[in-house]
């Protein structure tokens, strides 16, 4: 038996919106940041990195982030960019993370332009793996190719160097600094082959043992998946004119108006109750998306275009109209926007001629 997907309710501008799934982007992003902060630079980079000759760099020569989150934020920043990196920190991860943290993570209902920001960010993360200078797996360090321990001391037996990728902590480094406590899981951080190491920076972005719930890219992909799932709004905070512009609503009102018209007036309470009991089919047209965005957010329809309409599919929606006055306005606006439709009218009283009255 198929398992039913969990649903949640978000209130947007006074309108309850049923969301498919229960993924919380803000919580997931905050949890990821907290996990990154838990890995201090002093733990995952306990000694200065080796330079190209196998020595060590002066830690005062560059800015060193205090934790793994700082390393991710500054991965493409000029303050820590490697000399061969073309990215100087004015775009990419640095800017994208700032925008997510300051704005996007708190959004519950996304527009297409906001969704496109997340999609572009996901693309950027994937493209990092193809970059020779920005892929965390392929950061190059050099070390002596041949060495051995003699009476407890490390002896370098050749001037030849070899490359290792990802991280500078490996077997040679552990032997060189015997008093240093090796970080847990360091064995996977470096590799002699490209595209295989899993250093902390790589795991923070793409997942691994240090991030069992997934890395940053999984958080972003889950957010995009949530946006692509259908929502079911209940339009409560209503603008009757905007509501009358939704073809599905307008046609239902006109079709059923005669049922609730008697003795020259509408039974507004009964008409409104019937309106609220219906489930209306959505559409994928730009007009419908603009109208639904305006009804949900309270923004002016004229300010909504193809870029800032709702990104979520809306296969169906409902209405929860609260007052008879709003219902009366909806009826009037529906007929005003349907000039060919004829509204119910009271029957004209028959006027008898004078000679008919005396017979």
C-alpha positions as CSV (number, residue, x, y, z in Angstrom):
1,X,0.0,0.0,0.0
2,X,1.4,3.4,-1.0
3,X,2.4,5.6,1.8
4,X,0.6,9.0,1.9
5,X,2.8,12.0,1.7
6,X,2.7,14.3,4.7
7,X,1.2,17.7,4.2
8,X,1.6,20.9,6.1
9,X,-0.2,24.2,6.2
10,X,1.5,27.6,5.7
11,X,-0.4,30.9,6.1
12,X,0.5,33.4,3.4
13,X,-0.9,36.9,3.8
14,X,-3.8,35.5,5.8
15,X,-4.5,32.7,3.3
16,X,-4.0,29.0,4.4
17,X,-2.0,27.1,1.9
18,X,-1.7,23.3,2.0
19,X,1.8,22.2,1.1
20,X,2.7,18.7,-0.1
21,X,5.5,17.3,2.0
22,X,7.0,18.6,5.2
23,X,10.5,19.8,4.1
24,X,11.5,23.0,6.1
25,X,14.1,24.8,4.0
26,X,14.9,27.3,6.8
27,X,15.4,24.5,9.3
28,X,17.5,22.4,7.0
29,X,19.7,25.3,6.0
30,X,20.2,26.3,9.6
31,X,21.0,22.7,10.6
32,X,23.6,22.6,7.8
33,X,25.2,25.8,9.0
34,X,25.2,24.6,12.6
35,X,26.9,21.3,11.5
36,X,29.5,23.3,9.6
37,X,30.2,25.5,12.6
38,X,30.8,22.5,14.8
39,X,33.9,21.7,12.8
40,X,36.5,24.2,13.9
41,X,39.5,25.0,11.7
42,X,41.8,24.0,14.6
43,X,40.3,20.5,14.3
44,X,40.1,19.9,10.6
45,X,43.2,22.0,9.7
46,X,45.3,21.6,12.8
47,X,48.6,22.6,11.2
48,X,49.4,25.2,8.5
49,X,49.0,23.7,4.9
50,X,52.1,22.5,3.1
51,X,53.4,24.6,0.3
52,X,54.4,23.3,-3.1
53,X,57.8,22.3,-1.8
54,X,56.4,20.2,1.0
55,X,57.1,22.8,3.7
56,X,54.5,24.8,5.6
57,X,52.9,28.2,4.9
58,X,53.0,31.0,7.4
59,X,49.4,31.2,8.8
60,X,49.8,35.0,9.1
61,X,50.1,35.3,5.3
62,X,46.4,34.7,4.7
63,X,43.0,34.9,6.4
64,X,42.0,31.7,8.1
65,X,38.3,31.1,8.7
66,X,37.5,29.9,12.2
67,X,35.3,27.0,11.2
68,X,34.2,25.0,8.2
69,X,31.2,27.3,7.5
70,X,33.7,30.1,7.1
71,X,35.7,27.9,4.7
72,X,32.7,27.3,2.6
73,X,31.6,30.9,2.6
74,X,35.1,32.0,1.6
75,X,35.9,29.2,-0.8
76,X,35.8,31.5,-3.8
77,X,36.5,34.7,-1.8
78,X,39.5,36.9,-2.6
79,X,40.6,36.7,1.0
80,X,41.4,33.0,0.7
81,X,41.5,32.4,-3.1
82,X,44.4,30.5,-4.4
83,X,46.7,32.4,-6.8
84,X,45.6,30.2,-9.7
85,X,41.9,30.7,-9.1
86,X,40.0,33.0,-11.5
87,X,37.2,33.6,-9.0
88,X,37.9,36.6,-6.7
89,X,34.9,36.3,-4.4
90,X,32.4,38.8,-5.9
91,X,30.1,36.0,-7.1
92,X,29.5,32.2,-6.8
93,X,29.2,30.6,-3.4
94,X,30.0,33.7,-1.4
95,X,27.1,35.8,-2.8
96,X,24.7,32.9,-3.1
97,X,25.0,31.8,0.5
98,X,24.5,35.4,1.7
99,X,21.3,35.7,-0.3
100,X,19.9,32.4,1.0
101,X,20.8,33.2,4.6
102,X,19.4,36.8,4.5
103,X,16.3,36.2,2.4
104,X,15.5,32.9,0.6
105,X,15.5,30.5,3.5
106,X,12.5,32.2,5.2
107,X,10.3,32.2,2.1
108,X,7.4,29.7,2.2
109,X,5.9,30.4,-1.2
110,X,8.4,30.9,-4.0
111,X,8.2,32.9,-7.2
112,X,9.8,31.8,-10.4
113,X,12.6,34.2,-10.1
114,X,13.4,33.0,-6.5
115,X,13.3,29.4,-7.7
116,X,15.7,30.3,-10.6
117,X,18.2,31.7,-8.0
118,X,18.2,28.3,-6.3
119,X,18.5,26.4,-9.6
120,X,21.4,28.6,-10.6
121,X,23.1,28.0,-7.3
122,X,22.6,24.3,-7.7
123,X,24.2,24.5,-11.2
124,X,27.1,26.5,-9.7
125,X,27.7,23.8,-7.1
126,X,27.7,21.1,-9.7
127,X,30.1,23.1,-12.0
128,X,32.6,23.4,-9.2
129,X,33.3,19.7,-9.6
130,X,34.4,20.4,-13.2
131,X,36.7,23.3,-12.2
132,X,40.4,22.5,-12.0
133,X,40.9,25.2,-9.4
134,X,37.6,25.2,-7.4
135,X,36.8,21.5,-7.0
136,X,37.6,20.8,-3.3
137,X,38.7,17.3,-4.3
138,X,41.5,18.5,-6.5
139,X,43.2,21.2,-4.4
140,X,46.9,20.2,-4.9
141,X,49.5,19.7,-2.2
142,X,53.0,18.4,-2.7
143,X,55.0,16.2,-0.3
144,X,58.2,14.1,-0.4
145,X,57.8,11.0,-2.5
146,X,60.0,8.9,-0.4
147,X,60.4,9.0,3.4
148,X,60.7,6.5,6.2
149,X,61.0,6.5,10.0
150,X,64.4,5.9,11.5
151,X,64.7,5.5,15.3
152,X,61.4,7.4,15.7
153,X,62.4,10.2,13.4
154,X,61.1,11.0,9.9
155,X,63.8,10.8,7.3
156,X,63.2,12.1,3.7
157,X,65.1,9.8,1.4
158,X,64.6,11.6,-1.9
159,X,64.2,15.1,-3.2
160,X,61.4,13.9,-5.5
161,X,57.9,15.3,-4.8
162,X,54.5,13.8,-5.5
163,X,51.1,15.4,-5.6
164,X,48.2,14.6,-3.2
165,X,44.7,16.0,-3.7
166,X,42.0,17.4,-1.4
167,X,43.8,17.9,1.9
168,X,47.3,18.1,3.3
169,X,46.8,15.7,6.2
170,X,48.0,12.2,5.1
171,X,50.3,9.5,6.3
172,X,53.4,11.7,5.7
173,X,51.9,14.6,7.6
174,X,50.9,12.4,10.6
175,X,54.5,11.1,10.8
176,X,55.9,14.6,10.5
177,X,53.8,15.9,13.4
178,X,53.6,12.9,15.7
179,X,52.3,15.0,18.6
180,X,49.2,16.1,16.6
181,X,46.1,14.1,17.2
182,X,44.8,13.0,13.8
183,X,41.3,14.2,13.0
184,X,38.6,11.6,12.9
185,X,38.0,10.3,9.3
186,X,41.1,12.1,7.9
187,X,42.0,9.0,5.8
188,X,39.3,10.0,3.2
189,X,40.3,13.6,3.1
190,X,43.3,13.2,0.7
191,X,44.1,11.0,-2.2
192,X,46.8,10.4,-4.7
193,X,44.2,10.4,-7.5
194,X,42.1,13.4,-8.7
195,X,38.3,13.5,-8.1
196,X,38.4,10.9,-5.3
197,X,39.3,12.8,-2.1
198,X,36.6,13.8,0.4
199,X,38.1,16.7,2.4
200,X,35.8,18.5,4.8
201,X,35.1,21.3,2.3
202,X,33.9,18.8,-0.2
203,X,31.7,17.0,2.3
204,X,30.1,20.3,3.5
205,X,29.0,21.0,-0.1
206,X,28.3,17.5,-1.4
207,X,27.8,15.3,1.7
208,X,29.8,12.5,3.2
209,X,30.5,10.9,6.6
210,X,30.9,14.3,8.3
211,X,27.4,15.3,7.0
212,X,25.2,12.2,7.3
213,X,22.0,14.3,6.5
214,X,23.6,15.6,3.3
215,X,25.6,18.5,2.2
216,X,24.6,22.0,1.0
217,X,23.7,20.8,-2.5
218,X,21.2,18.3,-1.0
219,X,19.5,21.1,1.0
220,X,19.2,23.2,-2.2
221,X,17.9,20.3,-4.2
222,X,15.3,19.4,-1.5
223,X,14.1,23.0,-1.6
224,X,13.7,22.9,-5.3
225,X,11.8,19.6,-5.1
226,X,9.5,21.2,-2.6
227,X,8.8,24.1,-4.8
228,X,7.9,21.8,-7.7
229,X,5.2,20.0,-5.6
230,X,1.6,21.2,-5.9
231,X,0.0,23.6,-3.4
232,X,-3.6,24.0,-2.6
233,X,-4.5,27.5,-1.4
234,X,-7.6,28.6,0.4
235,X,-8.3,32.2,-0.6
236,X,-9.5,33.8,2.6
237,X,-8.1,37.4,2.4
238,X,-10.1,38.2,-0.7
239,X,-10.2,41.0,-3.2
240,X,-13.5,40.4,-5.0
241,X,-12.4,42.1,-8.2
242,X,-9.3,39.9,-8.5
243,X,-11.4,36.9,-7.6
244,X,-13.9,37.7,-10.4
245,X,-11.0,37.8,-12.9
246,X,-10.3,34.1,-12.3
247,X,-12.3,32.4,-15.1
248,X,-13.1,29.3,-13.0
249,X,-14.7,31.4,-10.3
250,X,-16.4,33.9,-12.5
251,X,-18.0,31.2,-14.6
252,X,-19.2,29.3,-11.5
253,X,-20.8,32.5,-10.1
254,X,-22.7,33.3,-13.3
255,X,-23.8,29.7,-13.9
256,X,-25.3,29.4,-10.4
257,X,-26.6,33.0,-9.9
258,X,-30.2,32.1,-10.8
259,X,-30.4,29.4,-8.1
260,X,-29.9,31.9,-5.4
261,X,-32.0,34.8,-6.8
262,X,-35.6,35.1,-5.6
263,X,-38.1,37.9,-5.2
264,X,-35.7,40.5,-6.6
265,X,-32.6,39.7,-4.5
266,X,-29.9,37.2,-3.9
267,X,-29.8,34.9,-0.9
268,X,-26.2,35.9,-0.3
269,X,-25.5,33.7,2.7
270,X,-26.6,30.5,0.9
271,X,-24.7,31.6,-2.3
272,X,-21.6,32.3,-0.3
273,X,-21.8,29.0,1.5
274,X,-22.1,27.1,-1.8
275,X,-19.2,29.1,-3.2
276,X,-17.0,28.1,-0.2
277,X,-17.9,24.5,-0.6
278,X,-16.5,24.2,-4.1
279,X,-13.0,23.0,-5.2
280,X,-11.9,24.9,-8.3
281,X,-9.5,23.6,-10.9
282,X,-6.3,25.5,-11.5
283,X,-4.5,26.2,-14.7
284,X,-1.0,26.6,-16.0
285,X,-1.6,29.8,-17.9
286,X,0.3,33.0,-17.1
287,X,-3.0,34.8,-16.4
288,X,-4.1,32.3,-13.8
289,X,-0.6,32.3,-12.1
290,X,-0.7,36.2,-12.0
291,X,-4.2,36.2,-10.6
292,X,-3.4,33.5,-8.0
293,X,-0.2,35.4,-7.0
294,X,-2.1,38.6,-6.6
295,X,-4.9,37.0,-4.6
296,X,-2.4,35.1,-2.3
297,X,0.1,37.9,-1.7
298,X,-2.0,41.0,-1.9
299,X,0.3,42.5,-4.5
300,X,-1.1,44.6,-7.3
301,X,-1.8,42.6,-10.4
302,X,0.0,45.2,-12.6
303,X,3.2,44.5,-10.7
304,X,3.2,40.7,-11.4
305,X,4.8,39.3,-14.5
306,X,6.1,36.1,-15.9
307,X,9.2,36.3,-13.6
308,X,7.6,36.9,-10.3
309,X,4.5,34.7,-10.5
310,X,4.2,31.7,-8.2
311,X,6.6,28.9,-9.1
312,X,4.4,26.2,-7.4
313,X,1.9,24.3,-9.4
314,X,-1.7,25.1,-8.3
315,X,-3.9,22.2,-9.7
316,X,-6.8,23.2,-7.4
317,X,-7.9,25.8,-4.9
318,X,-10.7,26.8,-2.7
319,X,-12.4,29.9,-1.3
320,X,-13.3,30.9,2.2
321,X,-15.3,34.1,1.8
322,X,-16.3,35.6,5.1
323,X,-19.0,38.3,4.4
324,X,-22.1,38.8,2.3
325,X,-20.8,42.1,1.2
326,X,-17.8,40.4,-0.4
327,X,-20.2,38.0,-2.1
328,X,-22.3,40.8,-3.4
329,X,-19.2,42.5,-4.8
330,X,-18.1,39.2,-6.4
331,X,-21.4,38.8,-8.2
332,X,-21.4,42.4,-9.4
333,X,-17.7,42.1,-10.6
334,X,-18.3,38.8,-12.3
335,X,-21.1,40.2,-14.4
336,X,-19.2,43.4,-15.1
337,X,-16.4,41.3,-16.5
338,X,-18.8,39.2,-18.6
339,X,-20.8,41.7,-20.7
340,X,-22.6,39.0,-22.6
341,X,-23.9,37.3,-19.5
342,X,-27.4,38.4,-18.3
343,X,-27.9,38.9,-14.6
344,X,-31.1,37.7,-13.0
345,X,-33.7,40.5,-12.8
346,X,-37.1,40.8,-11.0
347,X,-40.1,40.0,-13.1
348,X,-42.0,43.0,-14.4
349,X,-45.5,43.3,-12.9
350,X,-48.3,43.0,-15.5
351,X,-50.2,46.3,-15.9
352,X,-53.8,45.8,-16.9
353,X,-55.7,48.1,-19.3
354,X,-58.5,50.2,-17.9
355,X,-61.3,48.3,-19.7
356,X,-59.9,45.0,-18.4
357,X,-60.1,46.4,-14.8
358,X,-63.9,47.2,-15.1
359,X,-64.9,43.9,-16.7
